[in-house]
Amino acid sequence: MAAATFHYRAVGSDGKLRTGIISAENQRSVARELQRQGLTPVYVGTEEKKKSFEFELPSFGGGRRKDVLFFTQELSTLLNSGVPLDRALSIANELTTKPQFRALIAEILRAIKGGKSLADALSVHPLYFSDLFINMVRAGEASGNLGQIFERLSEFERSRDELRSYIISSMVYPALLALVGAGSIFVLLDFVVPRFASVFDDGRMKIPTPTLIMLQASKIVQDWTWLVALVVVGGAILFRTYTRTVAGRLWWDDARLRIPILGDALRKAETSRFARAMSTLVGNTVPLVQSLGIAAGILNNKRMANSLREVAQGVKRGEGISQPLARTKMFPPLASHLLTVGEETGKLDLMFARMAQIYEEETRAAIRRFTSIFEPLVILIMGIIVGALVLSMLIAITSINDVAI
């Protein structure tokens, strides 16, 4: 294989960032050569990048989450390479492309130089760093394993965002399909059918019943579209306002779990998020009751999050975690059985990790089942409606021909 030219960015043993060009067969050869020279590669590629990182990340939904994941993985690599924390933050600041996040890192760096701990410096920015993230960093500072903590945090953030990205990307096509179908039917009723209806302006002509129904539906769409749109917008505003209240959010979260097929996928997605968080926390010696409180804070479904308070009370009473979790009936039955095994073997963190893997796969399978049913269902409904409109037109045309004869 012919040698190619690669640009690289690497960190030396002194913590300084170095850039350059190396000719090699592939990126792995470049990485090995840099490591042989005592350098830690942070970017290797055929194009020169002023602000980048070796491990290119997919574009996850949500800019803040992507920034935090990028920042976490940078610190994981740098700290595990022996770079001091302040220097690692300076390098992360140089590699960050977004001015807003760069200013945030600079503020964190100033706070550390001013005598604050990293966890305290991060806690000032709750929009970016969750309670789980901050408590993990605090545990890492206490144990002196900050590099390993950031490595586990990067794994946690990456797996969580990969699952979220999969769910969103899987739901885009069905939603778009439903939107296009509704739009097509609206165009037919609001623009096509009224022009066809002009044929029946002669009151002496008898209009077939299917055609009459089609014309009446078209007239309703033409006359009441603005009112329907106003009701829909008003209803959406009221719904959003109500679901922002405590009672409304609990009602909506409970209702979503009851939706056939989709509710099952949502429950499994929340279970995997809970298990991934608990695996990360328990594996780094965060107390179980405190871990439950932190994990509850990252769940999107408040009904399931509130059930963890009951679990925490059971843990305080000495019942363990598996039985109180089973009593809530909010999590799949397998979850409590897995935790029972984890308690018996004393490997609760590993069992939480296994649970996260299982339910991440189960979530993907449930989403696939939902889309495999929803997509043909939308196509079928759209086909029936459009077919009925076309059939009504054909019947009308046939009746016109009969009159002419």
DRENDO-1510 file (C-alpha; in Angstrom, 1 decimal, always signed):
<recs>
REC; n; res; u; v; w
REC; 1; MET; +0.0; +0.0; +0.0 .
REC; 2; ALA; +1.3; +3.4; -0.9 .
REC; 3; ALA; +2.1; +5.8; +1.9 .
REC; 4; ALA; -0.2; +8.7; +2.5 .
REC; 5; THR; +0.3; +12.0; +4.3 .
REC; 6; PHE; -1.5; +12.4; +7.6 .
REC; 7; HIS; -1.9; +15.5; +9.8 .
REC; 8; TYR; -1.7; +14.9; +13.5 .
REC; 9; ARG; -2.2; +16.7; +16.8 .
REC; 10; ALA; -0.7; +15.1; +19.9 .
REC; 11; VAL; +0.1; +15.8; +23.6 .
REC; 12; GLY; +3.7; +15.4; +24.8 .
REC; 13; SER; +4.8; +14.2; +28.2 .
REC; 14; ASP; +5.1; +17.9; +29.2 .
REC; 15; GLY; +1.5; +18.4; +28.5 .
REC; 16; LYS; +2.1; +20.6; +25.5 .
REC; 17; LEU; +0.1; +20.3; +22.3 .
REC; 18; ARG; +2.1; +19.4; +19.1 .
REC; 19; THR; +1.1; +19.3; +15.5 .
REC; 20; GLY; +2.8; +18.0; +12.4 .
REC; 21; ILE; +2.7; +15.7; +9.3 .
REC; 22; ILE; +3.7; +12.1; +9.0 .
REC; 23; SER; +3.7; +9.8; +5.9 .
REC; 24; ALA; +2.4; +6.3; +6.7 .
REC; 25; GLU; +0.1; +3.6; +5.3 .
REC; 26; ASN; -2.8; +4.3; +7.6 .
REC; 27; GLN; -4.0; +6.1; +10.7 .
REC; 28; ARG; -3.1; +3.2; +13.0 .
REC; 29; SER; +0.5; +3.3; +11.8 .
REC; 30; VAL; +0.6; +7.1; +12.6 .
REC; 31; ALA; -0.8; +6.5; +16.1 .
REC; 32; ARG; +1.8; +3.8; +16.8 .
REC; 33; GLU; +4.6; +6.0; +15.6 .
REC; 34; LEU; +3.4; +8.9; +17.8 .
REC; 35; GLN; +3.2; +6.6; +20.8 .
REC; 36; ARG; +6.7; +5.3; +20.1 .
REC; 37; GLN; +7.8; +9.0; +20.3 .
REC; 38; GLY; +6.2; +9.4; +23.7 .
REC; 39; LEU; +3.2; +11.4; +22.3 .
REC; 40; THR; -0.5; +10.9; +22.9 .
REC; 41; PRO; -2.5; +11.4; +19.7 .
REC; 42; VAL; -5.7; +13.4; +19.9 .
REC; 43; TYR; -6.3; +13.7; +16.1 .
REC; 44; VAL; -5.0; +11.8; +13.1 .
REC; 45; GLY; -6.5; +12.6; +9.6 .
REC; 46; THR; -5.8; +13.4; +6.0 .
REC; 47; GLU; -7.1; +17.0; +6.6 .
REC; 48; GLU; -5.5; +19.5; +8.9 .
REC; 49; LYS; -7.8; +20.5; +11.7 .
REC; 50; LYS; -7.1; +23.4; +14.0 .
REC; 51; LYS; -9.7; +22.5; +16.5 .
REC; 52; SER; -10.5; +18.8; +16.6 .
REC; 53; PHE; -10.2; +15.5; +18.4 .
REC; 54; GLU; -9.0; +12.1; +17.3 .
REC; 55; PHE; -12.3; +10.3; +18.0 .
REC; 56; GLU; -14.8; +12.0; +15.7 .
REC; 57; LEU; -18.2; +11.9; +17.3 .
REC; 58; PRO; -21.5; +11.5; +15.5 .
REC; 59; SER; -23.9; +14.5; +15.5 .
REC; 60; PHE; -26.2; +13.8; +18.4 .
REC; 61; GLY; -29.3; +15.7; +19.1 .
REC; 62; GLY; -28.7; +18.7; +21.4 .
REC; 63; GLY; -25.7; +20.9; +21.2 .
REC; 64; ARG; -25.0; +20.9; +25.0 .
REC; 65; ARG; -24.9; +17.1; +25.2 .
REC; 66; LYS; -22.5; +17.0; +22.3 .
REC; 67; ASP; -20.3; +19.6; +23.9 .
REC; 68; VAL; -20.2; +17.7; +27.2 .
REC; 69; LEU; -19.5; +14.4; +25.5 .
REC; 70; PHE; -16.6; +16.0; +23.5 .
REC; 71; PHE; -15.2; +17.6; +26.7 .
REC; 72; THR; -15.5; +14.4; +28.7 .
REC; 73; GLN; -13.7; +12.3; +26.2 .
REC; 74; GLU; -10.9; +14.9; +25.8 .
REC; 75; LEU; -10.3; +15.0; +29.5 .
REC; 76; SER; -10.5; +11.2; +29.7 .
REC; 77; THR; -7.7; +10.8; +27.1 .
REC; 78; LEU; -5.5; +13.6; +28.5 .
REC; 79; LEU; -5.8; +12.7; +32.2 .
REC; 80; ASN; -5.2; +9.0; +31.5 .
REC; 81; SER; -2.0; +10.1; +29.6 .
REC; 82; GLY; -0.7; +11.8; +32.7 .
REC; 83; VAL; -1.4; +15.4; +31.7 .
REC; 84; PRO; -2.1; +17.6; +34.8 .
REC; 85; LEU; -5.7; +18.7; +35.2 .
REC; 86; ASP; -5.1; +22.4; +34.6 .
REC; 87; ARG; -3.1; +21.7; +31.5 .
REC; 88; ALA; -5.7; +19.2; +30.3 .
REC; 89; LEU; -8.4; +21.9; +30.7 .
REC; 90; SER; -6.2; +24.4; +28.7 .
REC; 91; ILE; -5.8; +21.9; +25.9 .
REC; 92; ALA; -9.6; +21.1; +25.9 .
REC; 93; ASN; -10.2; +24.9; +25.7 .
REC; 94; GLU; -7.9; +25.1; +22.6 .
REC; 95; LEU; -9.6; +22.1; +20.9 .
REC; 96; THR; -13.2; +23.4; +21.5 .
REC; 97; THR; -14.7; +25.1; +18.5 .
REC; 98; LYS; -17.8; +26.7; +20.1 .
REC; 99; PRO; -17.0; +30.1; +21.7 .
REC; 100; GLN; -19.7; +29.7; +24.3 .
REC; 101; PHE; -18.4; +26.3; +25.5 .
REC; 102; ARG; -14.8; +27.6; +25.3 .
REC; 103; ALA; -15.7; +30.4; +27.6 .
REC; 104; LEU; -17.3; +27.9; +30.0 .
REC; 105; ILE; -14.1; +25.8; +30.1 .
REC; 106; ALA; -12.0; +29.0; +30.7 .
REC; 107; GLU; -14.3; +29.8; +33.6 .
REC; 108; ILE; -13.9; +26.3; +35.1 .
REC; 109; LEU; -10.1; +26.6; +34.7 .
REC; 110; ARG; -10.1; +30.0; +36.5 .
REC; 111; ALA; -12.1; +28.5; +39.3 .
REC; 112; ILE; -9.7; +25.6; +39.7 .
REC; 113; LYS; -6.7; +27.9; +39.8 .
REC; 114; GLY; -8.6; +30.0; +42.4 .
REC; 115; GLY; -8.6; +26.9; +44.7 .
REC; 116; LYS; -12.0; +25.3; +43.9 .
REC; 117; SER; -12.3; +21.6; +43.3 .
REC; 118; LEU; -13.3; +20.5; +39.8 .
REC; 119; ALA; -16.7; +19.2; +41.0 .
REC; 120; ASP; -17.5; +22.5; +42.6 .
REC; 121; ALA; -16.4; +24.4; +39.4 .
REC; 122; LEU; -18.7; +22.1; +37.3 .
REC; 123; SER; -21.6; +22.5; +39.7 .
REC; 124; VAL; -21.9; +26.2; +38.7 .
REC; 125; HIS; -23.1; +25.1; +35.3 .
REC; 126; PRO; -26.1; +22.8; +35.8 .
REC; 127; LEU; -27.4; +23.2; +32.3 .
REC; 128; TYR; -24.3; +21.3; +31.0 .
REC; 129; PHE; -23.3; +19.1; +33.9 .
REC; 130; SER; -25.9; +16.9; +35.7 .
REC; 131; ASP; -25.9; +15.8; +39.3 .
REC; 132; LEU; -24.6; +12.4; +38.2 .
REC; 133; PHE; -21.6; +14.0; +36.4 .
REC; 134; ILE; -20.7; +16.2; +39.3 .
REC; 135; ASN; -21.0; +13.5; +41.9 .
REC; 136; MET; -18.9; +11.2; +39.8 .
REC; 137; VAL; -16.2; +13.8; +39.5 .
REC; 138; ARG; -16.3; +14.4; +43.2 .
REC; 139; ALA; -15.9; +10.7; +43.8 .
REC; 140; GLY; -12.9; +10.7; +41.4 .
REC; 141; GLU; -11.2; +13.6; +43.2 .
REC; 142; ALA; -11.6; +11.8; +46.5 .
REC; 143; SER; -10.2; +8.5; +45.2 .
REC; 144; GLY; -7.5; +10.1; +43.0 .
REC; 145; ASN; -8.8; +8.2; +39.9 .
REC; 146; LEU; -10.1; +11.2; +38.0 .
REC; 147; GLY; -8.9; +9.9; +34.7 .
REC; 148; GLN; -10.8; +6.6; +35.1 .
REC; 149; ILE; -13.9; +8.5; +36.2 .
REC; 150; PHE; -13.9; +10.6; +33.1 .
REC; 151; GLU; -13.4; +7.4; +31.0 .
REC; 152; ARG; -16.5; +5.9; +32.6 .
REC; 153; LEU; -18.4; +9.2; +32.2 .
REC; 154; SER; -17.5; +9.3; +28.5 .
REC; 155; GLU; -18.8; +5.8; +28.1 .
REC; 156; PHE; -22.0; +6.7; +29.9 .
REC; 157; GLU; -22.6; +9.9; +27.9 .
REC; 158; ARG; -21.9; +8.2; +24.6 .
REC; 159; SER; -24.1; +5.2; +25.2 .
REC; 160; ARG; -27.0; +7.4; +26.4 .
REC; 161; ASP; -26.7; +9.7; +23.4 .
REC; 162; GLU; -26.4; +6.8; +20.9 .
REC; 163; LEU; -29.6; +5.4; +22.2 .
REC; 164; ARG; -31.4; +8.8; +22.1 .
REC; 165; SER; -30.1; +9.4; +18.6 .
REC; 166; TYR; -31.3; +6.0; +17.5 .
REC; 167; ILE; -34.8; +6.6; +18.9 .
REC; 168; ILE; -35.1; +10.1; +17.2 .
REC; 169; SER; -33.7; +8.9; +13.9 .
REC; 170; SER; -36.1; +5.9; +13.9 .
REC; 171; MET; -39.1; +8.1; +14.6 .
REC; 172; VAL; -38.3; +10.8; +11.9 .
REC; 173; TYR; -39.5; +8.7; +8.9 .
REC; 174; PRO; -42.9; +7.6; +10.4 .
REC; 175; ALA; -43.6; +11.2; +11.6 .
REC; 176; LEU; -42.6; +12.6; +8.2 .
REC; 177; LEU; -44.7; +10.0; +6.5 .
REC; 178; ALA; -47.8; +10.9; +8.6 .
REC; 179; LEU; -47.2; +14.6; +7.9 .
REC; 180; VAL; -46.9; +14.1; +4.1 .
REC; 181; GLY; -50.0; +11.9; +4.1 .
REC; 182; ALA; -52.1; +14.5; +6.0 .
REC; 183; GLY; -50.8; +17.2; +3.8 .
REC; 184; SER; -51.6; +15.3; +0.6 .
REC; 185; ILE; -55.2; +14.7; +1.8 .
REC; 186; PHE; -55.6; +18.4; +2.7 .
REC; 187; VAL; -54.4; +19.5; -0.8 .
REC; 188; LEU; -56.8; +17.2; -2.4 .
REC; 189; LEU; -59.8; +18.4; -0.4 .
REC; 190; ASP; -58.9; +22.1; -0.4 .
REC; 191; PHE; -57.6; +22.6; -4.0 .
REC; 192; VAL; -58.3; +19.6; -6.3 .
REC; 193; VAL; -61.9; +18.6; -5.3 .
REC; 194; PRO; -63.3; +22.2; -5.4 .
REC; 195; ARG; -62.2; +22.5; -9.0 .
REC; 196; PHE; -63.8; +19.2; -9.8 .
REC; 197; ALA; -67.0; +20.3; -8.0 .
REC; 198; SER; -67.6; +23.0; -10.6 .
REC; 199; VAL; -68.8; +20.3; -12.9 .
REC; 200; PHE; -71.9; +19.9; -10.6 .
REC; 201; ASP; -72.9; +23.5; -10.6 .
REC; 202; ASP; -75.9; +22.6; -12.6 .
REC; 203; GLY; -78.5; +21.9; -9.9 .
REC; 204; ARG; -80.5; +19.5; -12.2 .
REC; 205; MET; -77.7; +16.9; -12.1 .
REC; 206; LYS; -78.1; +14.2; -9.5 .
REC; 207; ILE; -74.9; +13.8; -7.5 .
REC; 208; PRO; -73.9; +10.3; -6.4 .
REC; 209; THR; -73.8; +9.7; -2.7 .
REC; 210; PRO; -70.0; +9.0; -2.5 .
REC; 211; THR; -69.3; +12.2; -4.5 .
REC; 212; LEU; -71.7; +14.2; -2.3 .
REC; 213; ILE; -69.8; +13.0; +0.8 .
REC; 214; MET; -66.5; +14.0; -0.8 .
REC; 215; LEU; -67.8; +17.5; -1.8 .
REC; 216; GLN; -69.2; +18.0; +1.7 .
REC; 217; ALA; -65.8; +17.1; +3.2 .
REC; 218; SER; -64.1; +19.5; +0.9 .
REC; 219; LYS; -66.5; +22.3; +1.8 .
REC; 220; ILE; -65.9; +21.7; +5.5 .
REC; 221; VAL; -62.1; +21.8; +5.0 .
REC; 222; GLN; -62.4; +25.0; +3.0 .
REC; 223; ASP; -64.8; +26.8; +5.4 .
REC; 224; TRP; -63.4; +25.6; +8.7 .
REC; 225; THR; -59.6; +25.2; +8.1 .
REC; 226; TRP; -58.8; +28.4; +9.9 .
REC; 227; LEU; -60.9; +27.4; +12.9 .
REC; 228; VAL; -59.5; +23.9; +13.1 .
REC; 229; ALA; -56.0; +25.4; +12.9 .
REC; 230; LEU; -56.8; +27.8; +15.6 .
REC; 231; VAL; -58.2; +25.0; +17.8 .
REC; 232; VAL; -55.2; +22.8; +17.2 .
REC; 233; VAL; -52.7; +25.6; +18.0 .
REC; 234; GLY; -54.7; +26.6; +21.1 .
REC; 235; GLY; -55.0; +23.0; +22.2 .
REC; 236; ALA; -51.3; +22.5; +21.8 .
REC; 237; ILE; -50.5; +25.6; +23.9 .
REC; 238; LEU; -52.9; +24.5; +26.6 .
REC; 239; PHE; -51.5; +20.9; +26.6 .
REC; 240; ARG; -48.0; +22.2; +26.9 .
REC; 241; THR; -48.9; +24.5; +29.7 .
REC; 242; TYR; -50.7; +21.8; +31.6 .
REC; 243; THR; -47.9; +19.2; +31.1 .
REC; 244; ARG; -45.4; +21.7; +32.6 .
REC; 245; THR; -47.3; +21.5; +35.9 .
REC; 246; VAL; -46.4; +18.7; +38.3 .
REC; 247; ALA; -49.8; +17.0; +38.1 .
REC; 248; GLY; -49.9; +17.4; +34.3 .
REC; 249; ARG; -46.4; +16.0; +33.8 .
REC; 250; LEU; -47.2; +13.0; +35.9 .
REC; 251; TRP; -50.5; +12.4; +34.0 .
REC; 252; TRP; -48.8; +12.7; +30.6 .
REC; 253; ASP; -45.8; +10.5; +31.6 .
REC; 254; ASP; -48.2; +7.8; +32.9 .
REC; 255; ALA; -50.3; +8.1; +29.7 .
REC; 256; ARG; -47.3; +7.7; +27.4 .
REC; 257; LEU; -46.3; +4.4; +29.2 .
REC; 258; ARG; -49.8; +3.0; +28.3 .
REC; 259; ILE; -49.5; +3.6; +24.5 .
REC; 260; PRO; -49.5; +0.2; +22.8 .
REC; 261; ILE; -46.0; -0.8; +21.6 .
REC; 262; LEU; -44.6; +2.7; +21.9 .
REC; 263; GLY; -45.1; +2.8; +25.7 .
REC; 264; ASP; -43.2; -0.4; +26.0 .
REC; 265; ALA; -40.3; +1.1; +24.1 .
REC; 266; LEU; -40.3; +4.2; +26.3 .
REC; 267; ARG; -40.4; +2.1; +29.5 .
REC; 268; LYS; -37.4; +0.1; +28.3 .
REC; 269; ALA; -35.5; +3.2; +27.2 .
REC; 270; GLU; -36.0; +4.7; +30.7 .
REC; 271; THR; -34.9; +1.4; +32.3 .
REC; 272; SER; -31.7; +1.3; +30.3 .
REC; 273; ARG; -31.0; +5.0; +31.2 .
REC; 274; PHE; -31.6; +4.2; +34.9 .
REC; 275; ALA; -29.4; +1.0; +34.8 .
REC; 276; ARG; -26.5; +2.8; +33.0 .
REC; 277; ALA; -26.5; +5.6; +35.5 .
REC; 278; MET; -26.6; +3.2; +38.5 .
REC; 279; SER; -23.8; +1.1; +37.0 .
REC; 280; THR; -21.6; +4.2; +36.7 .
REC; 281; LEU; -22.4; +5.5; +40.2 .
REC; 282; VAL; -22.4; +2.2; +42.1 .
REC; 283; GLY; -19.2; +1.1; +40.3 .
REC; 284; ASN; -17.5; +4.2; +41.7 .
REC; 285; THR; -18.6; +3.6; +45.4 .
REC; 286; VAL; -21.3; +6.2; +45.4 .
REC; 287; PRO; -23.8; +5.1; +48.2 .
REC; 288; LEU; -26.8; +3.2; +46.9 .
REC; 289; VAL; -29.4; +5.6; +48.3 .
REC; 290; GLN; -27.6; +8.6; +46.9 .
REC; 291; SER; -27.2; +6.9; +43.6 .
REC; 292; LEU; -30.9; +6.3; +43.4 .
REC; 293; GLY; -31.6; +10.0; +44.0 .
REC; 294; ILE; -29.1; +11.0; +41.3 .
REC; 295; ALA; -30.5; +8.4; +38.8 .
REC; 296; ALA; -34.0; +9.6; +39.4 .
REC; 297; GLY; -32.9; +13.1; +38.4 .
REC; 298; ILE; -31.8; +12.0; +34.9 .
REC; 299; LEU; -34.9; +10.1; +34.0 .
REC; 300; ASN; -37.3; +11.8; +31.6 .
REC; 301; ASN; -40.4; +10.0; +32.9 .
REC; 302; LYS; -41.3; +11.6; +36.2 .
REC; 303; ARG; -43.7; +8.8; +37.1 .
REC; 304; MET; -40.8; +6.3; +37.0 .
REC; 305; ALA; -38.5; +8.8; +38.6 .
REC; 306; ASN; -40.9; +9.2; +41.6 .
REC; 307; SER; -41.1; +5.5; +42.0 .
REC; 308; LEU; -37.3; +5.4; +42.8 .
REC; 309; ARG; -38.1; +7.3; +46.0 .
REC; 310; GLU; -40.0; +4.3; +47.2 .
REC; 311; VAL; -37.1; +2.1; +46.2 .
REC; 312; ALA; -34.7; +4.4; +48.2 .
REC; 313; GLN; -37.0; +4.1; +51.3 .
REC; 314; GLY; -36.9; +0.3; +50.9 .
REC; 315; VAL; -33.0; +0.4; +50.7 .
REC; 316; LYS; -33.0; +2.5; +53.9 .
REC; 317; ARG; -35.1; -0.2; +55.6 .
REC; 318; GLY; -32.6; -2.8; +54.7 .
REC; 319; GLU; -34.7; -4.6; +52.1 .
REC; 320; GLY; -32.1; -4.3; +49.3 .
REC; 321; ILE; -33.0; -2.8; +45.9 .
REC; 322; SER; -34.5; -5.7; +44.0 .
REC; 323; GLN; -37.7; -6.2; +46.1 .
REC; 324; PRO; -38.6; -2.5; +46.4 .
REC; 325; LEU; -38.0; -2.1; +42.7 .
REC; 326; ALA; -40.4; -5.0; +41.9 .
REC; 327; ARG; -43.1; -3.5; +44.1 .
REC; 328; THR; -43.2; -0.3; +42.1 .
REC; 329; LYS; -44.3; -2.2; +39.0 .
REC; 330; MET; -42.8; +0.6; +36.9 .
REC; 331; PHE; -39.8; -1.3; +35.6 .
REC; 332; PRO; -39.8; -4.5; +33.6 .
REC; 333; PRO; -39.9; -7.7; +35.7 .
REC; 334; LEU; -36.5; -8.9; +34.4 .
REC; 335; ALA; -34.9; -5.9; +36.0 .
REC; 336; SER; -35.7; -6.9; +39.6 .
REC; 337; HIS; -34.6; -10.5; +38.9 .
REC; 338; LEU; -31.2; -9.3; +37.5 .
REC; 339; LEU; -30.7; -7.1; +40.6 .
REC; 340; THR; -31.5; -10.1; +42.9 .
REC; 341; VAL; -28.7; -12.0; +41.3 .
REC; 342; GLY; -26.5; -8.9; +41.6 .
REC; 343; GLU; -27.2; -8.6; +45.4 .
REC; 344; GLU; -26.6; -12.3; +45.9 .
REC; 345; THR; -23.2; -12.3; +44.1 .
REC; 346; GLY; -22.1; -8.9; +45.4 .
REC; 347; LYS; -21.7; -7.6; +41.9 .
REC; 348; LEU; -24.5; -5.1; +41.7 .
REC; 349; ASP; -22.6; -2.6; +39.5 .
REC; 350; LEU; -21.9; -5.3; +36.9 .
REC; 351; MET; -25.5; -6.5; +36.9 .
REC; 352; PHE; -26.6; -2.9; +36.4 .
REC; 353; ALA; -24.3; -2.7; +33.4 .
REC; 354; ARG; -25.7; -5.9; +32.0 .
REC; 355; MET; -29.2; -4.6; +32.6 .
REC; 356; ALA; -28.4; -1.5; +30.6 .
REC; 357; GLN; -27.1; -3.5; +27.7 .
REC; 358; ILE; -30.1; -5.7; +27.7 .
REC; 359; TYR; -32.6; -2.9; +27.7 .
REC; 360; GLU; -30.8; -0.8; +25.2 .
REC; 361; GLU; -31.1; -3.7; +22.8 .
REC; 362; GLU; -34.7; -4.2; +23.9 .
REC; 363; THR; -35.5; -0.5; +23.2 .
REC; 364; ARG; -34.1; -0.7; +19.7 .
REC; 365; ALA; -36.2; -3.9; +19.1 .
REC; 366; ALA; -39.3; -2.2; +20.4 .
REC; 367; ILE; -38.7; +0.9; +18.3 .
REC; 368; ARG; -38.3; -1.4; +15.2 .
REC; 369; ARG; -41.5; -3.2; +16.0 .
REC; 370; PHE; -43.4; +0.2; +16.4 .
REC; 371; THR; -42.1; +1.5; +13.1 .
REC; 372; SER; -42.7; -1.8; +11.3 .
REC; 373; ILE; -46.4; -1.5; +12.3 .
REC; 374; PHE; -46.8; +2.3; +12.1 .
REC; 375; GLU; -45.4; +2.9; +8.6 .
REC; 376; PRO; -47.6; +0.4; +6.7 .
REC; 377; LEU; -50.6; +1.6; +8.9 .
REC; 378; VAL; -50.1; +5.2; +7.8 .
REC; 379; ILE; -49.7; +4.1; +4.2 .
REC; 380; LEU; -52.8; +2.0; +4.4 .
REC; 381; ILE; -54.9; +4.8; +5.9 .
REC; 382; MET; -53.6; +7.3; +3.4 .
REC; 383; GLY; -54.3; +4.8; +0.5 .
REC; 384; ILE; -57.9; +4.2; +1.7 .
REC; 385; ILE; -58.7; +7.9; +1.9 .
REC; 386; VAL; -57.0; +8.8; -1.4 .
REC; 387; GLY; -58.6; +5.8; -3.0 .
REC; 388; ALA; -62.0; +6.8; -1.7 .
REC; 389; LEU; -61.6; +10.3; -3.2 .
REC; 390; VAL; -60.5; +9.0; -6.5 .
REC; 391; LEU; -63.3; +6.5; -6.6 .
REC; 392; SER; -65.8; +9.2; -5.8 .
REC; 393; MET; -64.5; +11.2; -8.7 .
REC; 394; LEU; -64.7; +8.2; -11.0 .
REC; 395; ILE; -68.3; +7.6; -9.9 .
REC; 396; ALA; -69.2; +11.2; -10.6 .
REC; 397; ILE; -67.5; +11.1; -14.0 .
REC; 398; THR; -69.5; +7.9; -14.9 .
REC; 399; SER; -72.7; +9.6; -13.8 .
REC; 400; ILE; -72.0; +12.6; -16.0 .
REC; 401; ASN; -71.5; +10.3; -19.0 .
REC; 402; ASP; -74.8; +8.5; -18.2 .
REC; 403; VAL; -76.6; +11.8; -18.2 .
REC; 404; ALA; -75.0; +12.8; -21.5 .
REC; 405; ILE; -76.1; +9.5; -23.1 .
</recs>
